[in-house]
Amino acid sequence: MTSKKEPQYLAEGVSRREVWSWAMFDFANSGYTTVVITAIFNAYFVAVVAGNQDWGTFAWTASLAVSYILIMLTAPALGAYADAYAQKKRLLLLTTAGCMLFTALLYFAGPGDLWLAIILIIFSNFFFGSGENLIAAFLPELAQSRALGKVSGWGWSLGYIGGLFSLACSLAYVTWAQQQGQEADHFVPVTMLITTAIFAVACVPTFLYLKERAVPQPHLAGQDVIKEAFIRLGSTLKHVRHYQDLVRFLACLVFYQAGIQAVIALAAIYAQQAMGFNTSDTIWLILLVNVTAALGAFVFGNIQDKLGHVPTIVLTLIGWIIMILLIWKAENVVIFWLAANIAGLCLGASQSAGRALVGLFSPSSRRAEFFGLWGLAVKLSSILGPITYGLVSWMSHGDHRLAMLITGSYFVIGLAILMGVNVPRGQEAALHSPEK
């Protein structure tokens, strides 16, 4: 039962418990990105699995790129199917199970097991990214349009707390294992099991309390499920001119997220290769960054609906540019830690504001599909940014500073494109969708 205050920001019939259960999925799945992609397994992949070879960073980024290509090929059709059959929650359960399975199997990836690690990363990240699109599509059903930023910010901030919790549990185990004299090839695999277990427990409220409010759409007679999904996607692309601000923002998103995804995927590698951090130092770094990211998502989530989504993103992109310049010039750990925490604040805010803006630009009958397009843009950026970094570091024989500087130019491009986004016009286009 909702309280009298809830309609101020929640959609009709939505309780605080349900919003909490939705946000708990961000808490649950953030352990995967924090432990596997950002803090522990990525550096382990380069140093141990790939034996610290010059091509190790590129092999890591290429593996992620393959998984993102798979998501790009499937996300729009998956979203169209979820809308047509009102199956977001069922598909979310499937992708969650897949991510947990392949993350747990990373336990078996040790020194020299390059292809095993690559295959498991590709599939675990594919299921993670697919689920990320689906959970985001619930947002416009839960919050009133004027409060999308606030509710999105709750999810992101709770997500960073979840990543913090998973990483803290992993750090506790790593610290104990190192005290016992164990090497990375013994304690890192166990952190994959810890991450999986936390994911499994924390996502339970989501599947207990989150409701599927979408209703099945009229189906096309004589068409199978897959063909119908692509026909619906084709209809959206046919009318893409009607959503010019969505298209412009997705283009902006591709570029600025390219920089963000490079930082997420390569933070631990940069810390170890450029700054000489060990595993424990890196985990402490990512722990603190998660705290500032949660703070950034919560604070900006509560003010962005008043400040405006575009001005919020502008501020965060300026912050990202400052961070890149600091980290490029950092010769001591104090400047590096300062830059890392600026990145944390900007990370939470830019992710939250971007998701809320897509929610504003999405027609009610095609939310999963439009968040599939959002996911496609983010995954394209997840290829572009890390691959750029990996190629530059490989071609420059391990110059990680140069790789970070060049990758950071994507924030400048994104900022330039963002200037052409008109929020009221984009929201009006969603309200008067030609497909309704």
N, C-alpha and C positions, 0 to 999 in steps of 0.2 A: 504494500500500500504506500502510495506516495504522500509526502507531507505537503502542506500548503505552499511551502517555499520552493518545492521542486519544479513546478511549471515555469519558474523564472528562467531556467536554462535547459531543462529536460523536455523531451517530446511528450505528448499526452500518453498516459498509461505506462511510462517508463519509471522504474523505481531506482533509488540510489544503489540498492543491492545489485541490480542488473548492470548498471554502469560500472560498478566496482568489478563485477565478474568479467565484463568486457575488458576493462583495464588490466585485470589480472593476466590476461593472455600476453599483454606486453611485458608484464613482470616475468611470466614463464619463459617466453621465447627469447628474451634478451640475454639469457645466459649463453645461448648458442653464439650470438654475434660477439659477445664480450669475450668468452673463453676460447671459442674455436677460431673465429675470424680475426679478432682484434688483439688479444693479449697473449695467448699461450700456444695454441697449435700452429698458428702461422709462423712464428719464430722457430718453433720445433721442426716444422716442415723444412724450412730453409737450412737450419743448422744441423739437424740430425738425419731426417729422412733423405734430404738431398745432399748431405755431406758438405755443406757450406760451399758448394760449387758456385761459380759466377752466374750460372743460369738458374740457380735455385729460386731467386725472387721472381724471375720471369715465369718459371714453371708454376709457382703458386698463383700468380695473377692470371695465367692462362687457364688454370683449372677453374678458378672462379668465373672467368669469362665464358667458358663452355656452359657452366651451370646457368649463367644469366641468359645466354642465347636460348637455352631450352625453355627458360621461363618466358622470354619474349615471344617465343613461338607458340606457347600454350596459354599465356595469361589472358589475352583478350577473348579467346574462344571459351576459356574456363569461366571467365566472368559473364559472358553472354549466356552460357548454359546455366550458371547459378541464378541469373535473373529470370530466365525463361521457366525454370522449374522450381524456383525458390529453394535452392539447395546450398546456400552459403554455409550453413552450419555443418551439414553432412560432409561437404567437401573439406571444410576446415578440420574436421576430425581425421579425415584420410591423410591430409598433408601433414598434420601434427604427428601422426603415428609414423609416417615415412621419415620425417626429420629425426625423430627420436631413435628409430631403428638404425639409421646409417651413422648417426653421431655415436651411438654406443659401439658400433663396429669399428670406429676409429681406434678403439683400444688395441686392435691388432696391428696397427701401422707402426712399425719400428724402423730402425736404421736400414736404409737401402730398399725399403718397401715402397718405392716411389709410385708405381702404378696402382697399387692397392690404395694408397693414400689419395691419389688423384681421383680415382673412381668414387671413393667414399665421400670425398669433399664435394664432388660434382652433384651427387644425388642428395646428400644431406642439405646442401645449400639450395638445391632446386626445390625441395619440399618446404624448406624454411621460407623462401621467397614467395612461393605460391600461397602459403598460409598467411603471409604478411598482407598480401593483396586482399584476401578474403576477410580478414578481421577488420581491415580498414573500411570495407564496404558497409559495415554495420553502423559506422559513426553517424551518418545523416539520419538514421532511424532512431537514434538515441537522444540526440541533442537538437534544440531549436537552432535555426540557422544563425541567429545572432550570437549563439554561444558555442559554435562549433570549435572555435579556437580554445576556449576554456576546457571543454571536455577532451579534445584532442591532447591538450597539454597535460591533463591528468594522466592519460594513458602513457604518454612518452615519459613523464617524470616517474611514474610507477615502474615503467619499463627499465629505466636506468637504475632504480633501486633494486630491481630483480637482477640485472646484470651485476650490480655491486655485490649482492648476496651470493650469487653463484661464484663470482671471482674470489670473494672472501673465503668461502668454503674451500675453493681450490687452493688458495694461498695457505690456508691452515694445513692442508694436507702436504703441499709442496714443502713448506717449512719443516714439518715433521720428517718427511722423507729425506730431505737434505741433511738433517741432523743425524739420520741413520746411515748417512754415507751413500745414499742412492743417487744414481745419475738420471738425467732427463728422460732417457728411454725407458726408465722404470716408473717414474712418477707422473709424467705427462699423460700417458695412456689412461691412468686412473682418473684424472680430471675429466676425461671424456664421459666416464660412467657417472661421476658426480653431477656433471651438467645435465645429463639425460635424466637422472633421477629427480632433480629439482624441477625440470621442465614437466615431467610426468605428474608430479604432485601439484604444482602451482597452477596448471591449466584446468584442473578438475572443476573449480567454480564456474569457469567459462561454459563448460558443457552442461552444467547443472542448471544455471540460471539465465544465460543469455538466450533470448527468444529469436526465432526466425519470423520476422514480421512481414517479409515480402510475400506476395501472393503470386502463384504461377501466372505467367503471361499467356495470352492466346498463342497456340502452337500452329505451325505451318503444316497443313494436311499433306501427308505422303512423304514427309521429310524425316530422316533419322536424326538422332540427337546431335551428332557432330556436325552434320551438314546444316542443320537449323542454327546452331551456334554461330557458324561462319556467315550464314545469311544475315543474322541479326547484327553481327559485327560489320558486315558490308553496308548495312543500312546506316549505321552510325558514321562510317567513313564517307558515305555518300553525302551526308548532311554536315560534314565537318566544317564547312564555311560558316554555318550557323553558330558554331562554338569557337569563334576566332580567338577569344581571350583564353579559353582552355588550351587551345593549340599553342598559342604563344607562351603560356605559362609552362606547358609541358616541354617546349623547346628550351626555355630558361632552366627548367628543372634538370634536363639532361646535362647541361654544362655545369651548373653549380654543384649538382650532386656528384658529378665526376670527380671534383676536388674532394668532396666529403667522403665518398667511397674509397678514394685512394688513402686518405688519412685513416679511415676505419680499418681497412685491410692491411695497412703497412705500418701502423703506429709502432707496434712491438719490434718489427724488423728494423725500422729506422732507429729506434731507441738503442737497439743492440749493436747495429752495424755502424751507425754514425756517432753515437754518444757513449758506446761502451757499456751499456746496461747489461746486467745479468738477468736471469729469469725472475728472481725475487724483486729486483729494482723495477722491472717492467710491470709486474703485477701491481706493485704499490702505485706506480704511475697511473695505470688504467683505473685502479680503485678510486683515486682522487678525481680523475677526469669524469668518472661516472657520477660522483657526488655533484660536481659543478654542472654536468649535463642535466641531471635531475632538477637541480635548482633553476637552470636556464629554461627548461621545458615548463616547469611549474609557474615561474614568475612571468615569462612571456606569454604563457597560455592564458593567464588571468588578465593580461593587459592588451593582448593583440586584437581582441574583438573591439576594443575602444580605440586603440592606436591605429588599427588597420592591418590587414594581413600583409599587404605589399610593403608598407613602411617597416613592419617588423622584419621581413625578409631582407630589405635593404640594409638595415642596421646589422643584421647577422652576417651578411656578405662582406660588409666593410670590416667587421671583426675577423672573419676568415682571412681576408687579405692581409690584415695586420699580423695575424698569427703566422701566416706563411713567411712573411718577411723576417719575423723574429726567429723562427725556427731555422731559417736558411742561414742567418748570421750567428746563431747561438754557438758560442765557444765554451760556455760553462753551463752547468746543470741548472743554475738559478734561472737564467733566461729561458732555457728549454722547458722547465717546469711552468714558468709563467705562460709561455706560448701554449703549452698543452692544456692549461686550465681555461685560457681564452677559447681554445677549440671546444672544450667541454660546454661552456656557456652557449656558444654559437650553435653547437650540434643539437642540443635539446630544443632550442628556439626555432631553428630553421626547419627541422624535421616536423615539429608540431604545426607550424604555420603553413607549411607546404601541404600537409594532409588536409588541414581545415579548408584551404583554398580550393582544392579539388572537390571537396564536399559541397562547397557553395556553387561550383560550376556544373554539378552533376544532376541531370533530370531524375526525378524520383523513380521512374520505371526502369532505369538503366544504371543504377548505382554500382552494382558489382562489376558491370562491364566497363564503366568509366574509371573505376579504381583499378581495373585490369589494365587500362591504358596508362594510368599513373604508374602502376607496377612496371609496365613495359618501359616507360621513360626512365624510371629509377634503375632498372636492370641494364638498360643501354648505357647509362652513366657508369654503372658498376663494371662494365667492360672497358669503357673509354678511359676512365681515370686510372685504375690499377694497371692496365696494359701500358698506358703511356709511361707511368712510373717505372714499370718493369723493364720496358724497352730502353728507356734512358739510362737506367742503372746498369743494364747489361752492356749497352754500347759505350758507356763511359767507364767501363771496368770498375763498377761499384761506387760511383759518385752519387751517393744518396742525397746529398744536399742539392745538387743540380736537378736530380729527378723530382724532388719535392718542389723546387722553385718553378719548374716548367709545368708541373701538374697544377700548381696553384693559379696559373693564368686562367684556368677554367672559371674561377670565381669572378674574374673581371668580365668575361664574356657573358656569364649568367646575369650579372648586374646590369649590363647594357641592354639585354633583351627584356629584363623585368620592367624597365621603364615604360614599355609599351602596353602593359597589362592594365585593363580597365575593369575593376572589380564589379561596380554596379552593372555595367553592360554584360559582363559574363554571367552574373547572377540572373539577370533578366532573360538571357538566352536559355538558361536551364529551366526557368519557370515557364517559358513558352516554347518548349521543345517541339519540333515538327513531327517527332515520332509518337507523340501522345495520342 
